[in-house]
């Protein structure tokens, strides 16, 4: 079974739309789309882990770190409201995820 990359690309696309909603001052739509994007990316990661002979690559560590930082940033947004720390963690998470995606594409292109 191969990882379903459509789930990853759909999650990233929905995340981009969520940011557009956030910048358009539509917070309800942002949170709904953010939840959907995280769900798509979680299913992608599950499909990656289910591959026989799975060996994690650098790109996967970047994506997983991004997921962890998003969850941590949500903690600092809702439970312990520290807006500057939330923004640093959240946008750092997005950067890690994009870096992981680029590394994944480059590693597949080398083969």
C-alpha positions, 0 to 999 in steps of 0.5 A: 500500500502506497501513501495517498499523497492526494490527502497531503495535497488536499490538506495543504490546499485546504490549509491555504484556503483556511488562511485566506478565511483568516485574513478575510476576518472569517474566524469560524470558517478558518477553524472549520477548514483548519480542522479539516486540513489537519484531518486530511494530513493525519490520514496521510501520515497514517497511510505513510506509517502503514507501508511495509518496510517503512523507514522515516525520511527527513521530510517526514520528520519535518511534517510531523514536527509541523503537526506537533507545533500546530497542536502546541500553538493551539494550546497557547492560543486557547488554554494559555493565551500568549498571542506572540508565542502562538503566532511564532509556533503556528507559522513555524509549523507551516514552514516546517510542513512546507519544507517537508513537502519540498523535501518529499518532492525533491527526494522523489524526483531523485529516484 
